[in-house]
Amino acid sequence: MGDVIMSGPAMRALKQSSSATITLLTSKAASGIGPFMKEIDEVLVFDLPWVKANDALPGEEIFALVDLLKRKRFDAACRHWR
């Protein structure tokens, strides 16, 4: 959740300087902050294999996520790594 909050100023600047629609892809643990950040238009929730709370590698679910991301046809993506 902290990573999402810390990314807020960058998302806010992007939103203010363009007509961007911002979709946040995040874990269940961090998804609760999305509705409180007005710059986020949509939240996609998925616990990826490297999320500490995730016990098992998601099998077919990851392919469904990839398919969803392809269908949404995003113009750009930004990632945050620790």
C-alpha positions as a Markdown table, in Angstrom:
| # | Residue | x | y | z |
|---|---|---|---|---|
| 1 | Met | 0.0 | 0.0 | 0.0 |
| 2 | Gly | 2.9 | 2.3 | 0.7 |
| 3 | Asp | 4.2 | 2.0 | -2.8 |
| 4 | Val | 0.9 | 3.1 | -4.2 |
| 5 | Ile | 0.6 | 6.0 | -1.9 |
| 6 | Met | 4.2 | 7.1 | -2.7 |
| 7 | Ser | 3.4 | 6.9 | -6.4 |
| 8 | Gly | 0.4 | 9.3 | -5.9 |
| 9 | Pro | 2.3 | 12.6 | -6.7 |
| 10 | Ala | 3.5 | 11.1 | -10.0 |
| 11 | Met | 0.1 | 9.8 | -10.9 |
| 12 | Arg | -1.4 | 13.2 | -10.0 |
| 13 | Ala | 1.1 | 15.1 | -12.1 |
| 14 | Leu | 0.4 | 12.8 | -15.1 |
| 15 | Lys | -3.4 | 13.2 | -14.6 |
| 16 | Gln | -3.1 | 17.0 | -14.4 |
| 17 | Ser | -0.8 | 17.4 | -17.4 |
| 18 | Ser | -2.6 | 15.1 | -19.8 |
| 19 | Ser | -6.0 | 13.5 | -20.4 |
| 20 | Ala | -4.6 | 10.2 | -19.1 |
| 21 | Thr | -6.8 | 7.5 | -17.7 |
| 22 | Ile | -4.9 | 5.8 | -14.9 |
| 23 | Thr | -5.4 | 2.1 | -14.2 |
| 24 | Leu | -3.6 | 0.6 | -11.2 |
| 25 | Leu | -2.6 | -3.0 | -11.3 |
| 26 | Thr | -1.9 | -4.0 | -7.7 |
| 27 | Ser | -2.2 | -6.7 | -5.1 |
| 28 | Lys | -5.2 | -7.4 | -2.9 |
| 29 | Ala | -3.3 | -6.0 | 0.0 |
| 30 | Ala | -2.8 | -2.6 | -1.7 |
| 31 | Ser | -6.1 | -2.4 | -3.6 |
| 32 | Gly | -8.0 | -0.8 | -0.7 |
| 33 | Ile | -6.2 | 2.5 | -1.2 |
| 34 | Gly | -7.3 | 2.9 | -4.9 |
| 35 | Pro | -10.8 | 4.4 | -4.1 |
| 36 | Phe | -9.2 | 7.1 | -2.0 |
| 37 | Met | -6.9 | 8.3 | -4.7 |
| 38 | Lys | -8.9 | 10.5 | -7.1 |
| 39 | Glu | -6.3 | 10.2 | -9.8 |
| 40 | Ile | -6.8 | 6.5 | -10.2 |
| 41 | Asp | -9.7 | 5.7 | -12.6 |
| 42 | Glu | -9.6 | 1.9 | -12.3 |
| 43 | Val | -8.0 | -0.7 | -10.1 |
| 44 | Leu | -7.1 | -4.2 | -11.3 |
| 45 | Val | -6.3 | -6.6 | -8.5 |
| 46 | Phe | -4.0 | -9.6 | -8.9 |
| 47 | Asp | -1.5 | -11.1 | -6.6 |
| 48 | Leu | 1.5 | -11.8 | -8.7 |
| 49 | Pro | 4.0 | -14.5 | -7.8 |
| 50 | Trp | 6.5 | -12.1 | -6.2 |
| 51 | Val | 4.0 | -10.7 | -3.7 |
| 52 | Lys | 5.0 | -11.9 | -0.3 |
| 53 | Ala | 1.4 | -12.8 | 0.7 |
| 54 | Asn | 0.9 | -15.1 | -2.2 |
| 55 | Asp | 1.4 | -18.8 | -1.4 |
| 56 | Ala | 1.2 | -20.3 | -4.8 |
| 57 | Leu | 2.1 | -19.5 | -8.4 |
| 58 | Pro | -1.2 | -18.5 | -10.2 |
| 59 | Gly | -1.6 | -21.0 | -13.0 |
| 60 | Glu | -4.2 | -20.2 | -15.6 |
| 61 | Glu | -5.1 | -17.0 | -13.8 |
| 62 | Ile | -2.0 | -15.3 | -15.0 |
| 63 | Phe | -2.9 | -16.1 | -18.6 |
| 64 | Ala | -6.4 | -14.5 | -18.0 |
| 65 | Leu | -4.6 | -11.4 | -16.7 |
| 66 | Val | -2.4 | -11.2 | -19.7 |
| 67 | Asp | -5.5 | -11.6 | -22.0 |
| 68 | Leu | -7.3 | -8.8 | -20.0 |
| 69 | Leu | -4.3 | -6.4 | -20.4 |
| 70 | Lys | -4.1 | -7.1 | -24.1 |
| 71 | Arg | -7.8 | -6.4 | -24.6 |
| 72 | Lys | -7.6 | -3.1 | -22.7 |
| 73 | Arg | -4.9 | -2.0 | -25.2 |
| 74 | Phe | -3.0 | 0.3 | -22.9 |
| 75 | Asp | -1.0 | 3.1 | -24.5 |
| 76 | Ala | 1.8 | 3.0 | -21.9 |
| 77 | Ala | 2.8 | 1.3 | -18.7 |
| 78 | Cys | 4.9 | 2.3 | -15.7 |
| 79 | Arg | 6.3 | 0.0 | -13.1 |
| 80 | His | 7.6 | 0.6 | -9.6 |
| 81 | Trp | 10.4 | -1.6 | -8.3 |
| 82 | Arg | 11.8 | -1.5 | -4.9 |
